């Protein structure tokens, strides 16, 4: 990157890119980004439900109710971790294509 060239704000940076490379340059990597975040969302939201059910079944009904906040937090953390693993290769594709 050239900091002196793109240091005049976001709109001016967009104008510079459009002038030099065309409008299509702004959408470079958009496909990998869209697919990557779709897959991440799929694993994240599906994973939260999966881990909540598994944790609640493992603890039993009474303990699960008493520890529901810990189950929610643990399920969200586990799902986010796995979802990010599936996102990383597509983010690498996006970065390489830009």
N, C-alpha and C positions, 0 to 999 in steps of 0.2 A: 504494500500500500504506500501511497504517497500522502503523508499527513498534510503537507502544505496545499495539496490539490483538493483534498476532501475536508478541509477544516473550516468550511464556511456554513455549516449547518446541514440538517437533513434534506431539506427541500433543494438547496443548492447542490448537494451531493447527488441527489436523484437526477437533477437536470444535467449535471456533468456526465453521469453514466449514460443517460439517454442520448445526449449529444454525441458521445464518443462511440457507444456500442449499440445503440438502438433500444427501443422499449423492451424487446424480448430479453435483454440482459437482466432486467429486474426480476424475471420469473425463472432464472436459471436455478435449478435445484428444487423447484416447487413440487415436482412430482414425488421426489424422495421424501421431502418434508411432509407432504400430505399423507402419503402412505405410512410413513414412520409414526406420525402422531395418531393416525387411525389405529394402527396396531398397538401403540402404547395405551390408548384409551380403552381398547378392547380388553387388553390384559389387566389394566388397572381396575376398571369397574367390574369386570367379571371376576377378577382375582379377589377383590374385597369381599364379594358375596361368597365366593368359594371358601376363603379362609375364615370368614365369620361362621359359616355353617359347620365347618370342620372343628373349629375351636369350641363352639357351643356344644356340639355332640360329644367332644372329648371330655368336657368339664361336667356335663349334665345340666339339666334345666335350672336348678336352684343356683348352683355356682355360676353358671353362665349369666343369669340375671344379675347376680350380685357383682360380677366382674365385667359387665357389658362395655364399660368405657375402655378397659384394658383390651378387650376383644376387638373393639372397633379400631383402636390405635394400632394394635399388632397386625390386624388384617390389612389395614391401610398401608402400613410400613412394608409388609411382605409383598403386597401386590405392587406397590410402587417400585420396589427393588427389582422384581421380575420384569415389570413393564419396561423399566429403563434399560435392562439388558437387551430386550428386543428392539428398543429404539436406537441404541448406539450404532449398529452397523449402517442403518439408513441415514443417520446424522453424518456419519463418516462419508457416505456417498454424496450427500448434499454439500459438504464442505469441499470435497475434491472436485465437484462439478462447478463450483463458483469461481 
